[in-house]
Structures are given as C-alpha cells and as structure tokens.
Amino acid sequence: MANKPAQPRILIVDDVPDNIHILMNVLKNDYSIVVATSGEKAIKIAGTAPYPDLILLDIMMPEISGYDVLNILKKNKLTAAIPIIFVTAMGGTNDEAKGLALGAVDYISKPVVPELVKSRVKTHLLLKQHNDDLEARIAQRTEQLQKTKDAILVVMGIVAEHRDPETGEHIQRTKEYVRAMARAMSEDSLFKNELRPELVEIYANAAPLHDIGKVAISDNILLKPGKLSEEEFSEMKRHAIAGEQTIAQAQRFLDEPKFLETAKDIAGGHHEKWDGSGYPRGLKGKDIPLSARIMAYADVYDALISKRPYKPPFSHEKACEIIKEGIGSHFDPDIYRIFTQLDDEFRAIPQRFKSANGEIE
C-alpha cells in the first residue's frame, strides 16, 4: 500500500493560546500543525527541519513583534521563501501595507472567519508549490545547460589533445599543477586579493585548453619527431594566437565569461616570458595575465620531466634547477616562492598521471 502524502506543515504563532486553538480547529483536519507562543520560539521552529510550508503570524506580541519575526526569517536563506500570513487585530490600512511591504503574502484580520482562513491558506500553499516546482525546473534546466557547456569545453580540450603528440596525461598533470599553485596563491598574502578562492577551479579547468591553438598547426610540424627548424618554430608559435581566436569564437556562443576569458589568457599568454622575450606579443612582467604566468610554470615543468623524441625525461631536481635559472627572465619571481612550497605535490602529481607504459610522456 502506497504511503499517504505528508500533509503541509503550518506554523501558527500567537501569544494568546485561545487564538491558537481557534486556528488549529479550523486547519487541523487538512494540515500538520505546529505552534509557537512567542516570536523567539517561532524563529527557532521555523529554522529547524522539517521547515513549515506556511506561517500564520500574529503581529502584536511581547518582546519580539510579528514584524521583527518576519524580518529575521526573510534574512535567513533557509526560511526566506516560507510564505507568511499576518493574522492580527490590527486592522488599519497602514498596518496591512507595512506587513505586505516587509514580505508577508497576505493579511487576515481578527476575529478570523474560518472559511476565509482555509481559502487563503490553500491559495498560498498552492502558489508556494507552483513556485517550488518552477524553481526546481529552472535548476534542472540550468544544470543541463551547464553540463552541455562543460561537455563542449571538454571536447575542445580533447580535440587539442588528439592533434598534439603530447599525451592526455600531460593535459591532466598541467591541470593539477595549476590547481595546486592557484590554491596556494589564493591563500597567500601577496596574491589573495587578485586570485580569490572561487577562481582556483576556473584556472584549473581552463588549463587543459592552453594548447587548443595547435589544431591550426600542420601535421608535418606538429608531429615532427626531431627539433624544429627556425621556420618551423615560427609556424609553431602561431598556436598561441590561434588558441586565443578559437576561444574567442566560443565566447560568442557560451555564456561562461570568466572561464573563457581565463582560458583565452592562458592559451594566448603561456609562452610569454617575464622579461618580455616570449611570444606571441612579447608581453613583459605583470602585463602577462596571472593565469598565463602560472601556466608557464606548469607547462615547462611537465615538459622537462617528460620523455620526448628529442630528449630524455629530466628528474624533478633537474627540472626545478632549470626553472630556478629562469626566474626573472622566463618566470615570475614571486610565483617561484609558491612553486618551491609545493615540492611534494609536484613530485606526486606525475605519479598519478602516467602513460599506459608507466612512463611520464
């Protein structure tokens, strides 16, 4: 036998017990009733699960008035959406207007008319149910849209990965390096104003798109096993601008402003160098976006410890030594301090993301 649906929960608030009994007798057959004889008790009950579906609230109460109770409940995200009907002997137009202005959904004068109370309660519960259903549908649709956008962005990363001889593990490792550095920087006094905690995942999730521009590079250059000629390297350098342009196109269709702006900064700026000798624009110092300066550490470190057709993998110590030599020329000197604090994490991440043959590629 199916369980009977739970009755809507009504909280009745009045400092006069007789008034509570009157309303209970009117509503008890159709609803689950809880009561409070003071504003303080009402606030406690309303803020404790299971939350009431509707509140009938007296205005004239000692210590905490109905107006005060309403104000407090509306400021609490757990109770802000509960419809509140004032039930009071204060019958003036100004009193009713004040209550509605504060957020009450209705106003019933005492002495109450039973049928009117039933009608108003039923109406506002139906409205609440409708609003709850609408909010749930909007949330579901929003989630679906977000998943669709996330999928598109993941596919963009996969496209870049499949056109690049570097492995998917490189994509994952650089993402984790960026996440570790961004998290540490968000807690560091020098960077926390610029890199807020909510940006950490944006930086990390944008990192896999750093080489999306390589889709524009021809196979004979991209897949060449040996060192590139000067002319070939000039062509390879085009991938930074191509990456920017690709992500700029995505911005026309996807409403992810901060994420895509960060991804564009990383794609276009991760080969810039602190001293201005990088490409594609020769940006210098803090003119290089912070996300791109972080990506430079992640990308170079992983390239150094990875096996390539033209070089063996370097040890963690050797990679760190080479990066240290590039401080002030290639790399942001302030970020180096963060990099050195994450030695254990940078050692561990490559062990989690190896190629199928167990090597770091």
C-alpha positions in Angstrom: 0.0 0.0 0.0 1.4 3.4 -1.0 2.4 5.8 1.7 0.0 8.7 2.2 1.5 12.0 1.1 2.6 14.1 4.0 0.3 17.0 5.0 1.6 20.5 4.5 3.1 21.8 7.7 1.6 25.0 9.2 3.2 27.1 12.0 0.8 29.1 14.0 2.3 31.9 16.1 0.3 33.9 18.7 1.0 34.8 22.3 -2.7 34.2 23.2 -3.5 30.4 23.5 -7.2 30.9 22.6 -6.3 32.4 19.3 -4.0 29.5 18.5 -6.8 27.0 19.4 -9.2 28.8 17.1 -6.9 28.5 14.1 -5.9 24.9 15.0 -9.6 23.9 15.0 -10.0 25.5 11.5 -7.0 23.8 10.0 -6.2 20.6 11.9 -8.1 18.2 9.6 -6.2 19.2 6.5 -2.7 20.2 7.8 0.0 19.2 10.2 0.1 22.0 12.8 2.9 23.3 15.0 2.6 26.2 17.3 4.7 28.9 19.0 3.5 31.3 21.7 6.3 33.8 21.2 8.4 35.4 18.4 11.6 33.7 19.7 10.0 30.2 19.7 8.6 30.9 16.2 12.1 31.8 14.8 13.6 28.6 16.3 10.8 26.3 15.0 10.8 27.9 11.5 14.5 27.5 11.2 14.6 23.8 12.2 13.8 21.0 9.8 11.2 20.0 8.8 10.5 23.6 7.9 6.9 24.8 7.8 5.3 25.2 4.5 3.4 28.3 5.7 3.3 30.5 8.8 0.3 32.3 10.3 1.8 35.1 12.4 0.4 37.5 14.9 1.9 41.0 14.9 1.3 42.2 18.5 3.4 40.1 20.7 5.7 41.0 23.6 9.5 41.2 23.2 9.6 40.3 19.5 6.8 41.5 17.3 5.5 39.8 14.3 7.2 42.4 12.1 10.5 41.6 13.7 9.9 37.8 13.3 9.2 38.4 9.6 12.4 40.4 9.1 14.5 37.8 10.8 13.0 34.9 8.8 13.4 36.8 5.5 17.1 37.3 6.1 17.7 33.5 6.7 18.1 31.6 3.4 16.5 28.5 5.0 13.3 30.4 5.8 13.2 33.3 3.4 10.8 31.5 0.9 8.3 30.4 3.5 5.0 32.3 2.9 3.9 34.3 5.9 0.3 35.5 6.5 -0.3 38.0 9.2 -3.3 37.2 11.4 -3.9 40.2 13.7 -6.4 42.5 15.3 -4.5 45.5 13.8 -6.9 46.2 11.0 -5.6 49.6 9.8 -4.7 50.0 6.1 -1.3 51.3 7.1 -0.7 48.2 9.2 -1.6 45.9 6.3 0.5 47.9 3.8 3.5 47.7 6.2 3.2 43.9 6.6 2.9 43.3 2.8 5.9 45.7 2.2 8.0 43.7 4.6 7.3 40.5 2.7 4.1 39.0 4.1 2.0 37.3 1.4 -1.4 38.1 2.9 -3.2 39.8 5.9 -6.1 38.3 7.8 -7.9 40.4 10.4 -9.2 39.1 13.8 -11.7 37.8 14.6 -11.0 35.3 11.9 -13.6 33.9 9.5 -12.9 30.1 9.2 -13.7 29.8 5.5 -11.6 32.8 4.7 -8.6 31.3 6.6 -9.0 28.0 4.8 -9.2 29.7 1.4 -6.2 31.9 2.0 -4.1 29.1 3.4 -4.9 26.8 0.5 -4.2 29.5 -2.1 -0.8 30.4 -0.8 0.2 26.8 -0.4 -0.7 26.2 -4.0 1.3 29.2 -5.0 4.3 28.0 -3.0 4.1 24.6 -4.6 3.9 26.1 -8.0 7.0 28.3 -7.2 8.9 25.4 -5.8 8.1 23.3 -8.9 9.2 26.2 -11.2 12.4 26.7 -9.2 13.2 23.0 -9.4 12.6 23.0 -13.2 14.8 26.1 -13.7 17.5 24.5 -11.5 17.3 21.3 -13.6 17.4 23.2 -16.9 20.3 25.3 -15.6 22.2 22.1 -14.7 21.5 20.6 -18.1 22.8 23.7 -19.8 25.9 23.8 -17.6 26.6 20.1 -18.4 26.2 20.9 -22.1 28.7 23.8 -21.9 31.1 21.7 -19.8 30.9 18.9 -22.4 31.7 21.4 -25.2 34.7 22.7 -23.3 35.9 19.2 -22.6 35.6 18.3 -26.3 37.7 21.4 -27.2 40.4 20.1 -24.9 40.2 16.6 -26.4 40.5 18.0 -29.9 43.7 19.8 -28.9 45.0 16.7 -27.2 44.4 14.4 -30.3 46.2 16.8 -32.5 49.2 17.0 -30.2 51.9 14.4 -29.8 51.9 15.2 -26.1 49.7 12.8 -24.2 46.4 13.2 -22.3 48.3 12.7 -19.2 50.2 15.9 -19.9 46.9 17.7 -20.0 45.8 16.2 -16.7 49.2 16.9 -15.0 49.3 20.5 -16.0 45.8 21.0 -14.8 46.7 19.6 -11.4 49.9 21.7 -11.2 47.8 24.8 -11.9 45.2 23.9 -9.4 47.8 23.3 -6.7 49.6 26.6 -7.4 46.3 28.6 -7.7 45.0 27.2 -4.4 48.2 28.1 -2.6 48.3 31.6 -4.1 44.7 32.2 -3.1 45.8 31.8 0.5 49.0 33.8 0.1 49.1 37.5 1.3 50.7 38.6 -1.9 48.2 37.1 -4.3 44.9 36.5 -2.4 43.4 39.9 -3.5 44.0 39.0 -7.1 43.4 35.3 -7.0 40.3 34.7 -5.0 39.4 31.2 -3.9 36.5 31.0 -6.4 39.0 31.4 -9.2 41.0 28.3 -8.3 38.8 25.9 -10.2 38.3 28.3 -13.1 42.1 28.5 -13.5 42.5 24.7 -13.2 39.6 23.9 -15.6 40.9 26.4 -18.1 44.4 24.9 -18.1 43.6 22.0 -20.5 42.8 24.5 -23.2 46.3 26.0 -23.2 47.3 24.4 -26.5 43.9 24.4 -28.2 45.5 26.5 -30.9 47.6 23.6 -32.1 44.6 22.5 -34.1 45.7 25.2 -36.6 49.3 23.8 -37.0 50.1 21.4 -39.8 50.9 17.8 -39.1 54.4 17.9 -40.6 55.3 20.4 -37.9 53.2 19.3 -35.0 54.2 15.6 -35.4 57.8 16.1 -36.3 59.9 13.8 -34.0 63.0 16.0 -34.0 63.9 19.6 -33.4 62.0 22.2 -35.4 63.8 24.4 -37.8 63.7 28.2 -37.3 61.0 28.5 -39.9 59.0 25.6 -38.5 59.3 27.0 -35.0 57.9 30.4 -36.3 54.9 28.5 -37.6 54.5 26.6 -34.4 54.4 29.8 -32.4 51.2 30.7 -34.2 49.3 28.3 -32.0 49.1 30.9 -29.2 47.2 33.4 -31.2 45.2 30.6 -32.9 44.2 29.4 -29.4 43.0 32.9 -28.4 41.0 33.1 -31.6 39.4 29.7 -31.1 38.3 30.5 -27.6 37.1 33.9 -28.7 34.8 32.1 -31.1 33.5 30.0 -28.3 32.7 33.2 -26.3 30.2 34.1 -29.0 28.1 31.1 -28.1 28.8 30.1 -24.5 27.9 32.3 -21.5 31.0 31.5 -19.4 32.7 34.9 -19.3 35.2 34.4 -16.6 36.1 30.8 -17.6 36.6 31.6 -21.2 38.4 34.8 -20.6 40.8 32.9 -18.4 41.2 30.1 -21.0 41.9 32.8 -23.6 44.5 34.4 -21.4 46.2 31.1 -20.8 46.1 30.0 -24.5 47.5 33.3 -25.7 49.9 34.0 -22.9 51.5 30.8 -21.6 54.6 31.3 -23.8 55.1 34.9 -22.8 58.2 35.4 -20.6 58.7 37.7 -17.6 61.5 39.7 -19.3 59.4 40.3 -22.5 61.3 37.8 -24.7 58.4 35.4 -25.1 55.7 35.1 -27.8 53.3 36.0 -29.4 53.3 39.6 -28.2 56.4 40.0 -26.1 54.5 40.9 -23.0 56.6 41.8 -20.0 56.1 41.3 -16.2 52.6 41.8 -14.9 51.3 42.7 -18.3 51.2 38.9 -18.7 47.9 37.6 -17.2 48.4 35.9 -13.9 46.8 32.7 -15.1 49.3 32.5 -18.0 52.2 33.1 -15.6 51.0 30.2 -13.5 50.5 28.1 -16.7 54.1 28.8 -17.7 55.4 27.0 -14.6 53.1 24.1 -15.1 53.8 23.6 -18.8 57.6 24.0 -18.6 57.9 21.8 -15.5 55.9 19.0 -17.1 57.8 19.3 -20.4 61.1 19.0 -18.5 60.1 15.8 -16.6 58.5 14.2 -19.6 60.1 11.9 -22.2 60.2 13.4 -25.7 61.6 12.1 -29.0 64.3 14.7 -28.8 65.2 14.4 -25.1 65.0 12.0 -22.1 62.9 12.9 -19.1 64.7 15.1 -16.5 64.4 14.4 -12.8 62.3 16.6 -10.6 65.5 18.1 -9.1 66.9 18.9 -12.6 63.6 20.4 -13.7 63.5 22.6 -10.6 67.1 23.7 -11.2 66.3 24.7 -14.8 63.2 26.6 -13.7 65.2 28.4 -11.0 67.7 29.5 -13.6 64.7 31.1 -15.5 63.5 33.2 -12.6 63.3 36.9 -13.6 63.8 36.0 -17.3 61.2 33.3 -18.1 59.2 33.1 -14.9 57.5 35.5 -12.5 59.9 35.6 -9.5 57.0 36.0 -6.9 55.3 32.8 -8.1 58.6 30.9 -7.7 58.2 31.2 -4.0 54.8 29.4 -4.3 56.3 26.8 -6.6 59.0 25.9 -4.1 56.4 25.4 -1.4 54.7 22.7 -3.5 57.6 20.4 -3.9 55.9 17.4 -2.6 52.8 18.0 -4.7 54.8 18.4 -7.9 56.6 15.2 -7.2 53.3 13.3 -6.5 51.2 14.6 -9.4 53.2 12.9 -12.2 52.9 9.5 -10.4 49.2 9.8 -10.6 49.1 10.6 -14.4 51.5 8.3 -16.3 51.1 6.9 -19.8 50.0 3.3 -20.4 53.6 2.1 -20.4 54.2 3.7 -17.0 56.4 6.5 -18.3 55.8 10.2 -17.9 55.2 11.4 -21.5 
